[in-house]
């Protein structure tokens, strides 16, 4: 890869449209992005590229983002993983550092990316009932934004 900065983000999403849009938005905000559409490609990239942050979709083809995160932790335990979910509270999230709804405003997503890239120590809350982990207690879920039919 030519000219990679220290903040290379690995974006994992099996939906080509979502992956393309998120890549464009992240790059427009100054990030270098390596976007892949499947788990095996993500694991290969994690071992061969200087990945500083992983952003993974919750629903992937054949597994969840948390299941992929578990596999990634075995390869590189110190790389922060941000899970994006289309729902406010995804299922089990014990292997990721944090999660956000895909509907969060860009400023919130950028703030979380900056926080994770700064390398602040991750404090994982203890697991409660069923192993589900929730995002930061202090954040309130953002209201859902309804898109009008026919809008881009």
KOLBAVEX-91297 format. One record per residue: residue in three letters; x, y, z of N, C-alpha, C in turn. Coordinates in steps of 0.02 Angstrom, whole numbers, plus 50000, padded with zeros to 5 digits. Example, Ala and Ser with C-alpha at 12.3 -4.5 7.8 and 13.67 -1.06 7.14 Angstrom:
REM residues 2
ALA506604971650390506154977550390506604983550390;SER506424988850354506844994750357506455000250394;
END
This chain:
REM residues 152
UNK500424994150000500005000050000500445006250000;UNK500255011149963500645017249958500415022350009;UNK500895025650040500785031350085500235030150137;UNK500405026150187499935024850241500155028450303;UNK499695032050335499845035450397499715030650455;UNK499875033050515499795028850574499075027550593;UNK498605031150565497905030350585497495026150536;UNK497795020850510497435016650462496845013150497;UNK496255014050470495655011150497495445005350452;UNK495314999650482495044993850446494284994050454;UNK493944994850398493214995050398492954988350370;UNK492534984950410492274978450390491514978850385;UNK491264977950325490544978050313490404974050250;UNK489964969150255489824964950196489344968250147;UNK489034973750168488574977450124488994982550085;UNK489044981550020489484985749979489284993049980;UNK488634994549982488415001449984488625004750049;UNK488465001550105488655004250170489405005050177;UNK489775000050154490505000350156490775006150115;UNK490505007050055490735012450010490585019250040;UNK489985020150066489785026650094490205028250155;UNK490285023350201490685024650261491425026050243;UNK491685022550193492365023850171492435031050146;UNK491975033250104491995040150078491965045250134;UNK491515044150182491435048850238492065049050281;UNK492335043150297492945042950338493525046250302;UNK493605044850238494155047850200494065055450194;UNK493445057650186493315064850183493495068350248;UNK493515064450303493695067150368494435065950384;UNK494825064250334495545063750342495825056950363;UNK495405051850366495645045250386495865041250325;UNK496345036850337496545031950287496155025650303;UNK495815022950253495355017350265495535011550219;UNK495545005650249495584999450212494914995950223;UNK494514995550171493834992850177493804985850148;UNK493524981250186493444974350164492734972050176;UNK492534966850140491844964550144491744957750177;UNK492284954550198492194947950230492694946950286;UNK492524942450331492904941250392493624939050377;UNK493714934350331494384931850317494834937350289;UNK494574941650248494954947350223495144952050279;UNK494694953050326494824957350383495384954450427;UNK495364947950439495884944850480496564945150445;UNK496574944150379497204944650342497474951750346;UNK497044956650337497254963750340497524965450409;UNK497204962850460497414964350528498124961750541;UNK498294956150511498964953350521499494956550476;UNK499294959250419499784961650371499834969250364;UNK499374972950392499374980250386499424983550455;UNK499664989750457499734993250522499054996250545;UNK498584992050559497904994150578497924997250648;UNK497635003150655497595006450720496895006050751;UNK496395004750709495705004350733495305000150684;UNK494854996050712494394992150671493694994850683;UNK493334995950628492624997650632492264991950596;UNK491824988550632491494982650605490744983150612;UNK490394981050561489664980850562489454974950606;UNK488884975550639488654970150683488454963950643;UNK488064964850590487834959150551488284958250490;UNK488654952850490489074950950433488804944450405;UNK489034942650346488814936450314489094930450353;UNK488664926950389488864920850424489074921650496;UNK489184927750520489374928850589489214936050610;UNK489284937350675489164944150698489834947850704;UNK489794954350708490394958350718490754956550782;UNK490374954750834490694952850897491074946250889;UNK490794941550851491154935250839491804936550801;UNK491784941050751492394942750716492874946250763;UNK492624950550806493054954050855493404948950900;UNK493064943750920493374938450962493974935450925;UNK493884934050861494434931250821495004936250813;UNK494824942650805495334947850798495734948650862;UNK495424947950919495764948550984496314943250990;UNK496214937450959496714932150961497314933950918;UNK497214938150867497744940250822498114946350849;UNK497734951550866498014957850893497544960450947;UNK497694958951008497244960651064497224968151078;UNK497734971851057497784978951076497464983751027;UNK497214981350970496904985850921496174987050943;UNK495974993350952495284994750972494794992950916;UNK494204990650938493684988550891493044992150908;UNK492784995750859492144999350865491624995650824;UNK491084993750856490544990250822490004995250802;UNK489794994950740489234999050717488624994650709;UNK488064996950735487464992950732486874997150706;UNK486444994050668485844997450645485324997950700;UNK485414994350755484954994750811485294998250870;UNK484885000850915485165004450973485564999851019;UNK485364993651027485694989151073485814982451038;UNK486394981651008486534975350974486564969751025;UNK486624963651001486674957851046487314958051087;UNK487634952551093488244951951132488794956251102;UNK489124960251145489654964651122490254964251170;UNK490404958451197490934957951247491634958451218;UNK491734957651154492404957751124492584964351091;UNK492134969151091492264975651061492394980751115;UNK492734986151096492874991451145492274996051155;UNK491884996851103491295001151109490854999851049;UNK490245002351052489805001950994489415008350988;UNK489215009750927488795015450912488265013250862;UNK487705016750864487195015750813487435018950748;UNK487265015850693487415018750628487065025450618;UNK486555026650657486165032850650486455038650690;UNK486995037550726487305042950764487535048350716;UNK487525054650737487795060050695488545058950683;UNK488775061350627489475060550609489935063150665;UNK489755068650696490175071450749490275066550807;UNK489765062750823489815057850877490265052050856;UNK490195049750795490615044350770491345046650767;UNK491465052650742492145055350739492455056150808;UNK492055058350857492305059050925492505052250954;UNK492115047150940492265040350964492895037750929;UNK492965038950865493565036750829494175040150859;UNK494145046650870494705050350899494885047550968;UNK494385046151008494495043451075494845036651072;UNK494625032351027494925025751021495635026150991;UNK495745030650944496415031450915496915034450964;UNK496665038551010497115041451061497395036051106;UNK497075030251105497335024751145497175025151218;UNK496625028551235496435028851305496325021751329;UNK496505020351391496405013551416495665011751414;UNK495525005951388494835003651384494635000651450;UNK494085002951477493825000051538493204996151519;UNK493274989751521492714985451502492294984151564;UNK491644985751561491214984451618491124976951627;UNK490984974851689490874967751700490264965351660;UNK490284959151640489734956351601489154954851648;UNK488564956551625487954955251663487484951051620;UNK487134946651651486634942451619486704941651545;UNK486884935851521486914934351450487524937151416;UNK487954940751451488574943051422488494949251379;UNK487904952151374487824958051333488174963951365;UNK488534967751325488874973551349488564979651316;UNK488444984551354488144990651328488684995951321;UNK488535001151282488995006651273489055010651337;UNK489395016251333489505020451392488855022251426;UNK488845021651492488245023051530488015030251523;UNK488485034951516488305042051514487985044251449;UNK488055040351396487765042351332487035040051328;UNK486615044551307485925042751295485855041151220;UNK485425036251203485345034651132485085040751094;UNK485345041651035485125047050991484455045150962;UNK484005049950953483365048350922483465045950850;UNK483045041450830483085038850761482855044250713;UNK483185044550657483015049450605482665045550549;UNK482065047350535481695044050482481885047050416;UNK482065042950368482215045350301481585045250259;UNK481485050550221480915050750176481065046650115;UNK480565043250090480645039250030480855043649972;UNK481345041249935481585045049878482155049849894;UNK482315050649959482875054849978483525050949972;UNK484075054349956484725050749951484965048650019;
END
